[in-house]
Amino acid sequence: MLEAVVPYSAAALDDWLGQRPDGYCSRETALAMATVAWWRARDLARRGGADVENCLGIACSASLASDRPKKGEHRCWIAIETATHSRIINLTLRKAQRERRAEEQLVADLMLRSIAECCGVQASALLDLHDDEAVLVDIERLPVDVANVRTGVESLIWSLPDGAVSDEPPAAPAGLLCGAFNPLHAGHRGMRVVAEDMLQGPVYFEMSVVNADKPPLDCFAIEERRRQFFDTHVALTSAPRFVDKADLFPDTTFVVGYDTAERIIDPRFYGGTEASMRQSLETIASLGCRFLVAGRVTDDVFHSLTDLPIPSGLEHLFTEIPESRFREDISSTELRSPTDS
C-alpha cells in the first residue's frame, strides 16, 4: 500500500481528477480516478526506489443506500488501472434489500477480490448476492507498443487503419491534425481534407496519450478513440506540448482549431511567463514547424486567426485556413453533452 485517498465531497473529487467530471458515479469517473491513482503510485514508487511497472491504482465510485430514498439505482463502479490494461467492475444492487452498512461491506469485499484477481491471487466468489444481481467485468488490454508510449518507454507509435501498430507512417507527413478526438467528428475530417490541399501533402491525425498537467488516458479511452481511425493513420505520442511534438516531427505543420491556437500563445500554459511562451514558440520555429489554424464559433461568433494576439515577431508561425474553405460549427464537447429528450 502506497497511499489511500478518500475524495468524498464533489470539490475533493474535482481536485483529485483535475477537472469536474460529467457525473460523480459513473464508469468514466471510476476509470479516471483509478488512472490518477495509478499515475500517483508510479510517482511514489519511483521516488521510493521501488518497481514502478507493477504499480496499480484502484478506485471506487458508488451510490449506495442513505437516510434519504434514492431515485436511481444502488450501484458501484470499481476500476483498476495498470501499465498494460484497465479493468472496470460494475455491480447493481437490488434496492431496499440491505442497510447502508451491508451495502458498504459488499462493495468493500468486491474491491478486495478485484485487487486479488488483478494480482493473480485466487479469491472466493462474493456471498450474499441475490439472483438478479451480477458482477460485470470488462477489461481492455493495450498492444505492447501503445502501452510503452503511455508509460514513456517510447515516444511515438503509428496506429494503422486495421488496428495494428507500426514504427513508420506510409509517407512522411506534411501536416498533423492534433487533438483529443473525444470523439472524432466530421469537422476533424473536413479540416484534414482542406489541410492536405493547402499543404500539398499527407496530413495524419496525432493524439497524445499523455497530458501535460493530468494523468494519461485510461486504456479503454485510448482504444476507443484509436478505433475511430478506421480509414487513416494516427500518431500516438507521449508529447503533450507542441514543443515536444515539434521535436518528434521537425519540418511539420500542426493543424489546429482556434481554441487550441489560443492556448498555444497563452502564457498560462508555459508557467505563467511570456518569456517561456516565446522561448517555446521560437524552439518550434527553429525545428521548421508551424501552425495551420481553422476558425471556430464561440458564443455564436466566428473567430479566426486575425482575432488572436500573435506575439510580435512570431506571426510567420501561423497561417489561417480561410472561412471560405473550411467552417464546421461543431465541437467534441457538444457531441459528448447529453441532449434534451
C-alpha positions, 0 to 999 in steps of 0.5 A: 500500500502506497497511499489511500485517498478518500475524495468524498465531497464533489470539490475533493473529487474535482481536485483529485481528477483535475477537472469536474467530471460529467457525473460523480458515479459513473464508469468514466469517473471510476476509470479516471480516478483509478488512472490518477491513482495509478499515475500517483503510485508510479510517482511514489514508487519511483521516488521510493526506489521501488518497481514502478511497472507493477504499480496499480491504482484502484478506485471506487465510485458508488451510490449506495443506500442513505437516510434519504430514498434514492431515485436511481439505482444502488450501484458501484463502479470499481476500476483498476488501472495498470501499465498494460490494461484497465479493468472496470467492475460494475455491480447493481444492487437490488434496492431496499434489500440491505442497510447502508452498512451491508451495502458498504461491506459488499462493495468493500469485499468486491474491491478486495477480490478485484485487487486479488484477481488483478494480482493473480491471487485466487479469491472466493466468489462474493456471498450474499448476492441475490439472483438478479444481481451480477458482477460485470467485468470488462477489461481492455488490454493495450498492444505492447507498443501503445502501452510503452508510449503511455508509460514513456518507454517510447515516444511515438507509435503509428496506429494503422487503419486495421488496428495494428501498430507500426514504427513508420507512417506510409509517407512522411507527413506534411501536416498533423491534425492534433487533438483529443478526438473525444470523439472524432467528428466530421469537422476533424475530417473536413479540416484534414481534407482542406489541410492536405490541399493547402499543404500539398501533402499527407496530413495524419491525425496525432493524439497524445496519450499523455497530458501535460498537467493530468494523468494519461488516458485510461486504456479503454479511452485510448482504444476507443478513440484509436478505433475511430481511425478506421480509414487513416493513420494516427500518431500516438505520442507521449508529447503533450506540448507542441514543443515536444511534438515539434521535436518528434516531427521537425519540418511539420505543420500542426493543424489546429482549431482556434481554441487550441491556437489560443492556448498555444500563445497563452502564457498560462500554459508555459508557467505563467511567463511570456518569456517561456511562451516565446522561448517555446514558440521560437524552439518550434520555429527553429525545428521548421514547424508551424501552425495551420489554424481553422476558425471556430464559433464561440458564443455564436461568433466566428473567430479566426486567426486575425482575432488572436494576439500573435506575439510580435515577431512570431506571426510567420508561425501561423497561417489561417485556413480561410472561412471560405474553405473550411467552417464546421460549427461543431465541437467534441464537447457538444457531441459528448453533452447529453441532449434534451429528450 
